[in-house]
Amino acid sequence: MTASKSCTSISPEDYLGTEKVRPIKHEYRQGKIYAKAGESKPHAIITGNVSVLLRNHLRGSGCIPYMADMRVMLDTPNFFYYPDVAVSCDERDKNAAVQSWIYGFMATFMTPSR
């Protein structure tokens, strides 16, 4: 993840408005925007395997695992992430298009870069 060069702090509302039209995903932490790095093949394999394991384990529970493209807002509105895998068990998230507010599990995997 790389910090944006701008030192200006932006509001969560401005971040959410511009994130819709950006070609790459960005995470937001207390006014600062960080571009998501590209993923490696090992990273994609790990993320896929964990997601499948969670999906199989959660089948019939009402909980839904999400991979990579679901934005998660933490309890405070100053943090938005795109975790590699997230799980939500809340009814309100079942129809969410790109964002989850209520999550039960969130993981990001670190793999060595080349």
N, C-alpha and C positions, 0 to 999 in steps of 0.2 A: 504494500500500500504506500502511496506517495502523497505527501502533503501538497496541496495546491500552493502556487507561488504567492498568491494574494494574502496579505496579512489582514485584510478586512474581514470582519465577522459578519455573517449573514444570518438572517432569521430562519427558523424552521419552515415557515410558510414560503419564503423565497427559494429555499432549497427544494422543497417539494414541487414547486411550480416549474423550476428549471430542470429537475431530474426527469420529468416526463419527456422532454425533448432531447436530452443528451444521448449521443450514440453509445457511450459506455456508462456503466453504473458507478455511482459515487456513494460513499458512506458519509455520514454527518455526525460530528461530535462537537457539541457546545460551540456552534458558530463556524466551525472549520469544516471544509469539504476535502475528502480524500478519495482519489481515484482508485478503483479496484484494479489490482494487477491481473494480468492474464494467467490462466491456470495451466499447469503442466499435465502431461498424460498421467503420471502417478497420482497426482492430486485428483484428477477426474475419476480415476479408478477407485480410490479410497472413498470419495464422496458418494459415488454410485453404489458401492458395496454397503456402506453404512445406511444409506437411504433405503435400499432393498431390505436389509435386515430389520430396520425400524418398521417399514410398511408391513412386513410379514408378522412381526410381533404385535403390532397395533391393530391388525385386522379385526373388525367387529367391535372395537372399543369406542368408536366415535371420534378418536383422535386421528389427525391427518399429518403425515410427514411432508415437508416441502423441501425442495432442493434449490439452492443457489439464487433463483430469480425472485424469491419472495422477500420483500423488504420487511424488516422487523423494527418496530419502534419500542424501545425500552420503556420502563415505567415513567421516566421523565421525557418530556418532548424534545429534549436536547440531544438525543442519541438515536440514529437510524442506521441499521446494519443490514447487510446482505450475507447472512451466515451461510455456510456450505450446506448445513442441514438444520431444519427447525421443525418442531412438533407443536401443533396447537390442538387442544381438546375443547376449545370454546366454540359454541354454536355461532357466535358472531363472526368468526373467521371463515366459516364454510363458504360464504359467497364473496369473500374479499378477492379483488382482482390482482392487486400487486402488493398489498401491505397487510401484515398481521400485527394486531395490537396485543393480542393475548396469546402467549406462547407458554409451553410447558417445558421445552428443551430447546437449546440452541447450541450449535457447535461449528467451529471453524478449524480446519485442519492446516497445519503448516508442513510444507514439503520443501526440501532443499532446492534452491534455484541453481541454474547452471552457470 
